[in-house]
Amino acid sequence: MLTLAATVAVTVDVQVYVDENGDGRREDGEPGVPYAVIGTETGEQLVDASGKGRIDTWAGSVVWARAFDGYAVPGPWMIVPSAGVTVSLGLRRAPLERGPWRFVVAADAHIQRGGEPTGGEAAIANVVEQATGGLVPPAFVIIAGDLTQNSERDEADKLALAFDVVRSPLVPAMGNHDSYDAGETWRARFGPDLYSFDHGGVHVIVLDSMRPVAELVRFAQADLATTDRDQRVIAVTHGPPEFELAEVLGAMGVELVVDGHWHVNRVVHRGFLEMDTEPWLMGGMDQTPAGYRVIEIDPQVTGRAEVRVRHYTTTERPIVSLVGPAPGQCAAADRPLRVIAALAGGPDLEPVRASIDGGAWSELAFAGGWDWTGELPAIGRGVHELTLRAGRSKRDFLVEACAQKMPAIDGDWPQLGGGPGRDGARAAPLGDHLAPRWVASVGGHLGAGSPVVAGGLVFVAPIDLADDQASAVVALELATGAERWRFRPGAAVRNALAVAGDTVIAAASDGVVYGLDRDRGDVKWRVDLGEHVLPEHRAIWGAPLVAGDRVFVGNQRRFAAIDPRTGKILWEVDPVPDTDGGGSFASPALVDGTVVTIANRMLSGVQGWDPATGAERFQAIDVCSLSAAAAPVADGDTAHLISGAGLRCSVDVPTGDTGSWGALDREGFEWAYEVAATPALARDTLVIVTQYGEAFAFDVASETLRWARAIGGPASIHAAHYRVESASLAATPVIAGDTAWIGTADGDVVGVELATGRTRATLHVGAPVLSGLAIAGDSLVVASYDGTVRVYSPTRGTTAALTLLLETLGVALLYGALAILARRRAR
């Protein structure tokens, strides 16, 4: 919020004119703009037919003019120096939009002096160039608040400099991090905090959510009273609009609100569509990597502006990867080759084409997430060269085809961590020489949570980070990867599913819990835990807990025990009556007959509930649960917890007493979300992985460190919160026998010896692994962020492994030898 230290009331004459030469000064012959809208902190008004007007304000305030269609946005502004001065505001002409046009929605850049948390000038320039690249740049780029970290001039200058060299102007909204200096830096660099403009048939109103709600309501009512009824109205604000403001915006025809602040990606339906966007340069608190939305408007459709939304992930460099056939997979010979390409790095990577052995190009179709899919002609047994073209990028890959043998897979992993204690462990080891058995694209990103396995099926919940329309629950055949069924709840499922008998439990971000038929996907029952809860509090972030004959699931205001057969609510409680909206991402766990939850990142602490009655057994409010994203892990009558700051704690479940083992390192802090993944526990060893690329193993009996090591290389995405350059480990690990399996953000799954941390095996996935792993018998189920699922099963073959080695090393001579060998075998 802009606050003037000393206010002196002034009346200012304003001249709005057409700045034909773009020099910012009115020249002879540059005409006035009749009946333009001018505004300041006190409100808005029209100028006369000659473009002249008069407005009451304060010395040092900002006066602005609304840019109409046909003029450059967001419009000119000037700081009022004193009374008796005429403020001249020049509108620059711009082409009218005759067809579809695009704009970018980003949030929470948090540019900081010195480069952290979001990198230096190079990182900022990279993300601005990615978002605005292409032959037709977006009309403008919205940043929905917190452009700076500490409201410092150097921070604002860094961002402004990045926009000086691109063709898309910045549309800023003030955030809480931008107001630490009472708005002085903002006013000098970005101008008004309340303003509006028109473009391509759309009216955009920008609101400062730091101001009192009454002020925002008055400004919105005055501003929207001047718009045409046929215009689509988009509002921009930093924090989600409070109830009173939301009522006004909805009543006055606002159809879309874009905001940030909570560092999550979600869509909320509240009389209008609200899109919260994750941070632009660093990972979100919900484990969504840095990214942004691109919204396309078509003013020619049905007389109104038609909206289409795409989501893009911020990357260090363009990603063009072949994920199907997976690295090391043996594709089926003599059948059409199903291709899955993963692409990220902005809209400049389209269109996408593929060719096999130098043959004709085939167009690939967008499938969701990062994935583009299509079929190429059948290939015979042996090694072949596949070429991908994405925009101006080109990459070559080796694929091998052979006769496939697919023995049966047996084993279940029905919920996050494999069971109600969330320990993530199986006593039996996986099979030897794991190789990809199949890979399937599921139509959306796969992040927090994990796949679950039951009844010969793999269940995942792909997320449509654009607008939720394609978010789904998908069942795949465990043996082949073929899709059995798909259900679209209309909202994203942001954590793992759970299976209770013949029912799949899906908890959606709008607070609705579904019971789906395991084999067919039909809706058996529906429970709305978002009913009577404010929209910003409805989201269910944790995975359902199945324990005994009950399912335990909920948000921070309504947590319930549900009968999985009928959907009947057996009991419910209000964990955080005075919540602030900061729901926890930690899933509930069953520890020594008690349901243990963390409902809010700050206010709930750790709570224990009687599973039969819902009676509260304990509540422990201390640093152990602060910004926790990992589920409690059961160890007898002890629950192991990891806070967002990386503090290791234990909770005695009968009493609720907590004890701290100390911090993982000195870099964690309250907002770091250093640990996003639930630890795994086996053989008295607790394995913890961090967003800083480190893995730790602790002896739980002595609370001593067994080993610690870095795993994975620098990731091309920004997955960690308040950090950019990081080899993130966000995926919940699993333990099979004496091996811990850990997914990495740079696209591998690494098997390490539980006792020593020594690497035993590395599986090259080809895309970031942010979703937890799952065990199915002697096989491993892996879901990657691009939107693909694969099963690694034991194999005795060596050809696929050699092919992967050749691709990694790029040794042409060995490649030729292998191709000859494969052709001889085919005869």
C-alpha angles and dihedrals in degrees: 000000000000111000122181113218093213118013124205115184114234138171112224130198111221129199117194113195142161108265095211097176096036096232096127094241127098111245130190110282096025103125128223120250109241120227095358120164119247125185147179137169089293096057143271138293142168127259121224130261091281094051095256127130144153127227135183115230142123133282108263094026124122123252118195140180124222115244110226127202107295094036131091115265148267088020138235125296139178137192111244108240100191145313121299094037125119112225112212116202117188122205113206119217119246132179116272114246108248098172141013115333134181141218132184126238115201132157144195102017090170094194107193135193110257095027104275137143094013104025134256133287093297093056092048093047090048095055093044091050092048093052095045100036126115137074091287109040120207117270091242143338120239117205106192099212141302094069087160133037100219106012091253124155093232090056093051091046092054092057095042091051091055090055093047090074100047131072097235117085124226121248105194130193120195119248134188092264089055094056103058091106094047089262099296095130092042094051093049097047108025105021121208125033093199116047145119143208142180128236133165095347093313129110115212120198118190118204132190104227090195089073122088112275092241091060092050091049092052093048094046093049092049094044098046091047087069096054129095115257091232093058121104108233124213121187124204122202137151103229120035109273115266118242098266093048092044090054091053095045092050093046092051095053103263105157102179133034119187119196146143132190099119093067093231136112112234144133120226125192110210108148086301132037114268119195117194110196125207121238116294100225106019135045122273129245088248091060092256108141119235112291149130143220130247114207120198122203125198109192092186096065115104091330093291135080111275116211127215122176132204128180125216131191119226109240137184089231136354113289119216109168137161107225098164118078081035120228105279094014121132107223122214112272123230093016131100108280111243108214127199117186123188114211131180137158106088139301092300091085096075140138103045124207136172135200133186121216093345094304131135120317119251123201116236121215127225108256101178135275106032094322130119117181140191145134129263127194118286116275130207126235114293139054121318137181118240120192125201124198118192113176103305094340122100130186135175125215137180120234129182128209125200143149107289128224116189114186118194121278119214127188142083134232100178101176145008108307092013095269144026093279090058092222094142095215142124124188095222120076124236120256123275126265098018115206133170110278094184141341126210134185113225103188106254146042120296112209133135120028121026142256115277126211130207138143095009093306136107115217124201136163111221113201127220100213091187102066108328093250094121097036107127152162110242132191118204129187107255092215099049111008092240113151112252099181144339130210125190113203095184091243133062123266100222101191139028123311121231133217123217110183107301094347128092113209116213121182112196132205092248090062097257118133119203131200107206129189105256096221102036107023095233117152108253095176143348128211120189108209088168092068113114089008124113111257094245090054099046100083117113105211101169128075119254116263118224113199123160110321095337142080118215116201142136153117129269093280102037121034115171147181109226132190102237092209098056108013091238114155106235095186139339137195138193103236098184113023092172097043124163095209097261100126118191122244093212115116121225120256137194112240120178093333095314127108105230118200142173106201104172131033092234115002110049102051115192114325131192122205133192103244092213100049109011091239112155111248098182145344122202116187112190141107093290093083098034109135090341116176098169120087119243111264119220120232107168106293091345128091116206114214134186118198124214088257091058095255112155113219141167128211123206100222100206092054106019091233112155132208131187127223092191135257125309091229141337096263099072121099139166096280097033099093084204091170116047098156128078110243122243123231130200137138091012089301122121113200115203125182126194140206086245093070097257132126124201131190119199132189101233095202095057097023089229131138115256098182143336129195145156116257127191132012132262109307124229090222128062104238102153122088115243091005135086112182104054141132090225125205103194100146120099106246127224133212121219114181107314096339128090115207117209129185120215134208090232091065110267139108110215125199113208132184108258095219099047110013091238115152113253102170142359124206114199108218100173096222134060115284108214097145120085121257128249132206123222110181107294092346136085125225114210127186118191130204095246089069106265132123124202138177121219113206134176117274136177094204121108103187095082091049091051091049090054090049091052093050090049095048097034093219105167096189094056090044090058092048092051092049091053091048092050092050091051091050090050090058 
